[in-house]
Amino acid sequence: MDAKVTLLQRMTFDATASYSNFHVILDTVPAVGGDERGFQPMELMLVSLLGCTAMDVISILRKKRQEVTAFEVKGHAERAEQHPKVFTHVTIEYHVTGKNVDEKAVVRSIELSAVRYCPAQGMLAKVVPIELKYFIYEDTPTGPQLVKEGEYARAEEA
C-alpha cells in the first residue's frame, strides 16, 4: 500500500492512496497556520479506526443473518495534553438497530473485529486502551427503542 500527501496551500494537503485513488483533504486550525478546510490527521486516524471496525461488524452481522436496519459507530478519543498529543484512551460505541437482533451475535461480531479482523484496532490497541460498548435498539413503528447495552472486554483485559 502506498499513499502520499501533497501541499496545496498553507497547511492544506491533498491526501491519496495508490490502491483506491480517492482523495481526502487534510488541514488544521488557524492557530497553527491552517484554514480548517479538511480533516486534521488525528481526526482521520479516529475515523479510520471507526470505519475499519464498522465494516467488520456489519459484515459479520449480515453473515449471521441479523436483520439490521440502521448501524452507527461512534468514537471518542482522549489525547495527551503535551506533544505529541497521542491518544490516551479511545471509546468505541456500536449502535445497532434492527428486528430481534441477537445480543450474542453483536458481541461476537465486535470480538471478531477487535481480535482478528480490524488492523487499525489491532495496531492501536497495542498502545492505547480501547473501550468497546454496544447498544442494541429494536426498530419499532414509533422509532428505535433501546433493548440491550453492554461492553465487550478483550480477554487480556478481563
N, C-alpha and C positions, 0 to 999 in steps of 0.2 A: 504494500500500500504506500502510495506517495501522495503528498499534499504540498501546497505552497500558499503563502500569503504575500500579496503584492500591495505595496503602499499606493494609495490613491491620492490622499492629501492629509496634511496634519497628522492625525493618529488613526485615520480611517484606512482599513485594509480590506481587500477583496480576498477571500479565502476559497480555495477549491481543492478538491481531491481528484486524483487521476482515475479512480475507478468509476465514480458516478458522474464526475464533471459538473456537479451542481456548484453554485456559488452562494456564499454567506458573507455578509458584511460584518466586519469587526470594528469596534470603536471603543471609546472610553468617555469619561466625564470631562467637561471643560476644565476642571481644576488641574488636570494633568495634560491638557492640550488637545482633548478630543471634542467632538461635536455631537456625541450621543446619536450617531446615525446607524448603529448596529449593536449586536451583542458584545458585551465585554467577554473576554476569553473565559473567565471563571464561570460566568453565567452559562456559556456554551458547554463547559465541562459538566455542569449540573444537568443541563438539558440532554446532553449525550447519555449520561447515566440513566436518566428517566426514560429516554427513548429506547435504549437498549433493553432495559428490564420490561418495559411496557410491551414491546414486540414479542418478547419471550412469553410473558404471562398470557397475553390474549391468544397467542398461537396455541399454547398448551391447553387453555380453557376450551378453545374450539375443538381441539383433538379429543378432549374429554366430553365433548358434546354438551357443554354447558350453554344454556340459552342466555347469552349476554346481550343486552340491548343498549347499554352505554358503558363506557370504560374510560377512566381518567386516572392518571398517575401524577401525584403532586410531590414536590420535593422541597425541602428546606435545608440549606447548608449554613452552618455556623462557621465563621472564619476567625483565625488568629488576628489579634489587633496589630501585631508587629509584622513587618515584612519577613518572609514572603507572603504572609496572609493566607496560609494554606487552609483547607477545610479542616475543622477540628471535630465536627460531628455532622452527620447527614441523617435526616429522617425522610423516608420514602413512604408515601401513603397510596395504597391501591384502592380505588373506589370502583366497585363492580356492581352494576345494576343489571337485573335480569329477572327471569322467571325461574323460581325454585333453584337458584344457584347453590350448589353444594359447598359448604364451608371447607370440607376436606380437599376438594378439588382446587379451591382458591389457595389454600395453604400449600399444597403440594406444588402448584404452579409457581408460587413465589419461591419456594425452596429450590426447585429446579433452576430457576433463573439465578438465584443467589449463589448456589454452589456448583452449578455445572455449565450453564449456557451464556450468561451475560459477561463478556470480557471486561466491560467498563466496571461493573460491580466487583468482579474478581480482582482487578487491579487496585481499585480504590479501597476495598475492604481490608487490604493488607496494611494500609497506612492510616485509615480513619474509621472510627466506629460508624456503622450504618445501621440505623434502626428501621425495621420494616413493619409497617402497620397495615391492616386491611379493614375495609368497611364494605359490607355486603348489603345492598338495597334490593327490596322486592319492587319490581316495576308494577305499579297499580294504576288504575284509571285516574286516580287523584294525584298521581306523582310518585316518585320513589320514596319508599319507606325503609328506614334503616332496620335491619333484622339481626345482623351479627357484626361484631367488630372484635378485633384481636391483634396480636402481634406475633410475628414469626421470629424466633431466636435461632441463629445458627448453632449447630451442635457444639462448637468450641466455646460459645457464649453461654450455653445453658448450664 
